[in-house]
Structures are given as structure tokens and as C-alpha cells.
Amino acid sequence: MIRRRGPLTCIELVELVTDYFEGALSRRDRRRFKRHIAGCDGCTAYVEQMRVTMRLLGHLREDSLPPVARDALLHAFRDWKAATG
């Protein structure tokens, strides 16, 4: 959870987007999130892209993916986490 006061930054919004969709933000952070997307076209587009992605892919199960696709996704995210961590 973000503990900063004042306006939410774009980076903070990206960090909070999953909690936003899961309803896990505090009231204060949810208000800050909504204020930010009301005034930031880039983040508004990002949140909508995430909403569409979750709607389209949210029903995928691991066993519904071909093994090659599953392995490619695991490899990509493993590399991504290593690069950002």
C-alpha cells in the first residue's frame, strides 16, 4: 500500500492497478487513484487496457495453454522480474 500523501504519480498508479481492480485499496488510495486517472490520459488508457486484458484473459487456466505458450510466458516473466528486481 502506498503511504505517500498528495497526488498519486503514474508509477504509483501502475503499482496499484491490480489492487484497484481487486478492490483492495484503502478508501484514501482509491480516491487518489480515481483522481489521477481523471486527469491523466495516459493512465486512463493504461487502466482501460488492463481492464480489457483482464476481461479477455482472466478466464485462462494454466492447463488451457499449449505447453510451448506456457513455457514462453514463464520465461518472459522470469526475465522481466530479474530485470526489474
trRosetta pair geometry for C-beta under 8 A, 3 or more apart (Angstrom, degrees):
i j d omega theta_ij theta_ji phi_ij phi_ji
1 19 7.7 155 -94 -151 69 170
1 25 7.6 137 -125 -135 93 59
1 26 6.4 63 -151 -14 132 111
1 29 6.5 -125 -159 -45 90 157
2 8 7.2 87 100 -120 166 94
2 12 5.3 55 -102 -158 152 119
2 15 7.2 114 -63 89 110 125
2 16 6.4 -55 -15 -66 119 126
2 29 5.8 130 50 -118 99 121
2 32 7.8 -111 82 85 133 150
4 8 8.0 131 80 -106 118 54
4 12 7.1 -94 38 -101 133 153
7 32 6.9 159 -148 -154 36 96
7 35 7.0 -116 -128 110 82 122
7 36 6.6 125 -174 -87 88 91
8 12 4.9 -131 -166 86 84 126
8 13 5.5 98 142 -61 123 85
8 16 7.6 -69 -152 24 137 145
8 29 7.7 91 -84 -154 126 69
8 32 4.4 119 -38 152 111 105
8 33 6.0 45 -14 -84 170 44
8 35 7.2 134 17 71 105 95
8 36 4.2 -68 67 -54 112 141
9 12 4.7 98 53 6 78 102
9 13 7.1 -134 96 -8 43 86
9 36 7.9 -49 20 -127 3 138
10 13 5.6 -52 -151 31 33 116
10 14 6.7 35 152 -20 65 101
10 36 7.7 172 -84 -180 49 127
10 40 6.6 -174 -89 -171 94 156
10 42 6.8 -1 -125 93 132 121
10 43 5.6 -145 -125 -68 84 115
11 14 5.8 -51 -153 32 33 112
11 15 6.6 32 150 -17 64 106
12 15 5.6 -57 -152 38 35 113
12 16 6.2 19 155 -10 69 114
13 16 5.9 -71 -146 46 29 102
13 17 6.5 53 155 -59 67 88
13 33 6.3 128 -122 -132 85 78
13 36 5.5 -148 -78 115 128 151
13 37 7.2 137 -143 -60 141 86
13 40 7.7 -153 -20 69 166 152
13 43 5.1 8 114 -142 163 134
13 46 7.6 105 121 83 120 137
13 47 7.8 -73 168 -62 118 105
14 17 6.0 -24 -148 -15 31 116
14 43 8.0 -117 -55 -122 74 97
14 46 7.1 -58 -93 157 85 152
16 19 5.1 -63 -164 49 67 112
16 20 5.6 77 137 -34 87 100
16 25 6.3 55 -174 -92 117 119
16 29 6.5 -148 -144 168 149 121
16 33 6.0 -125 110 -94 137 122
17 20 5.3 -50 -148 30 34 118
17 21 6.6 27 158 -13 66 103
17 46 7.4 -99 -94 132 148 106
17 47 6.4 -157 -131 -107 112 76
17 50 5.5 -98 166 -137 135 178
18 21 6.0 -58 -151 39 32 105
18 22 6.2 18 155 -8 67 114
19 22 5.8 -64 -140 48 31 104
19 24 4.1 -95 -154 73 82 103
19 25 5.0 108 132 -59 108 78
19 29 7.8 -6 112 119 132 138
20 23 7.9 31 173 -66 26 28
20 24 7.9 -70 -40 46 18 72
20 25 5.6 17 -91 -24 57 131
20 30 7.0 138 -123 -116 80 76
20 33 5.4 -179 -102 -179 126 161
20 47 7.6 -55 102 -131 151 113
21 50 7.0 -128 -51 134 139 118
21 51 7.4 -178 -105 -95 121 70
21 54 6.4 177 -168 -60 157 173
25 29 4.2 -127 -172 92 106 110
25 30 4.3 141 99 -62 124 81
25 33 6.3 -47 -149 -11 173 142
26 29 4.7 86 51 13 83 101
26 30 6.8 -146 89 -8 39 88
27 30 5.7 -58 -146 37 28 112
27 31 6.4 29 155 -19 65 104
28 31 5.9 -56 -153 34 29 109
28 32 6.5 26 151 -15 64 107
29 32 5.4 -52 -145 40 36 113
29 33 6.1 44 152 -26 67 103
30 33 5.5 -49 -146 33 31 116
30 34 6.4 28 156 -15 64 105
31 34 5.9 -56 -147 39 30 107
31 35 6.2 31 154 -20 65 107
32 35 5.7 -53 -145 37 30 112
32 36 6.3 33 155 -23 63 106
33 36 5.9 -58 -154 33 27 111
33 37 6.6 14 157 -9 64 106
34 37 6.1 -56 -143 41 32 102
34 38 6.2 39 155 -27 64 107
35 38 5.6 -56 -151 31 30 116
35 39 6.8 -2 161 5 62 110
36 39 6.6 -84 -158 48 27 90
36 40 5.6 -13 167 9 72 126
36 43 6.0 -32 137 94 100 161
37 40 6.1 -72 -117 53 31 92
37 43 5.2 -120 -103 112 70 106
37 44 4.8 118 -170 -85 86 71
37 47 5.5 -8 -118 -2 140 151
38 44 7.8 99 -79 -80 16 116
40 43 4.0 37 104 25 123 110
40 44 6.2 166 90 -19 63 84
41 44 5.5 -54 -144 35 31 115
41 45 6.4 32 157 -18 65 104
42 45 5.9 -56 -153 36 29 109
42 46 6.4 30 149 -20 64 107
43 46 5.2 -49 -143 36 39 117
43 47 6.2 41 156 -21 68 101
44 47 6.0 -52 -148 35 29 109
44 48 6.5 26 153 -15 62 108
45 48 5.8 -58 -149 40 31 110
45 49 6.3 35 152 -21 66 105
46 49 5.7 -54 -148 35 30 112
46 50 6.4 30 153 -17 64 105
47 50 5.7 -54 -150 37 32 112
47 51 6.3 38 149 -24 64 104
48 51 5.4 -49 -147 33 34 116
48 52 6.4 33 155 -16 65 103
49 52 5.9 -54 -148 38 31 109
49 53 6.2 32 153 -20 65 109
50 53 5.5 -54 -143 38 31 113
50 54 6.2 31 158 -18 66 106
51 54 6.0 -56 -148 37 26 108
51 55 6.4 25 154 -19 62 108
52 55 5.7 -57 -148 37 30 111
52 56 6.2 17 159 -10 67 111
53 56 6.1 -64 -143 44 26 102
53 57 5.7 -19 174 22 67 116
54 57 6.7 -70 -120 58 20 81
54 58 4.6 43 176 -58 63 118
55 58 6.1 -15 -100 9 12 120
57 60 5.2 -24 -171 -6 70 120
60 64 5.8 -139 -157 68 69 125
60 65 6.8 49 -178 -53 117 98
61 64 4.6 93 58 -5 81 106
61 65 7.9 -149 91 -11 49 81
62 65 6.3 -56 -165 22 39 110
62 70 6.5 71 -164 -121 79 125
65 69 4.7 -125 -177 87 103 114
65 70 4.4 129 105 -61 128 90
65 73 7.4 -54 -167 9 162 137
66 69 4.7 86 59 9 84 104
66 70 7.0 -153 90 -7 40 88
67 70 5.5 -54 -144 37 33 114
67 71 6.2 31 159 -18 67 107
68 71 5.9 -56 -147 38 28 109
68 72 6.3 29 153 -20 63 108
69 72 5.7 -54 -146 36 31 112
69 73 6.4 30 156 -18 65 106
70 73 6.0 -59 -152 37 28 109
70 74 6.3 25 154 -16 65 108
71 74 5.7 -55 -145 39 31 111
71 75 6.2 32 156 -20 65 108
72 75 5.8 -56 -147 38 29 112
72 76 6.3 29 155 -20 64 107
73 76 5.7 -54 -144 36 30 110
73 77 6.3 19 161 -9 65 109
74 77 6.2 -61 -144 43 27 103
74 78 6.1 31 156 -24 64 109
75 78 5.7 -54 -144 34 27 113
75 79 6.4 24 157 -14 63 107
76 79 6.0 -60 -152 39 28 107
76 80 6.2 28 152 -21 65 110
77 80 5.2 -50 -138 37 36 116
77 81 6.2 38 160 -21 67 102
78 81 6.1 -54 -149 35 26 108
78 82 6.5 25 152 -17 61 109
79 82 5.7 -57 -148 37 32 112
79 83 6.3 30 155 -20 66 108
80 83 5.8 -58 -148 36 29 110
80 84 6.3 8 160 -3 65 112
81 84 6.2 -67 -142 47 29 97
81 85 5.5 17 165 -17 68 121
82 85 6.2 -59 -126 40 22 104
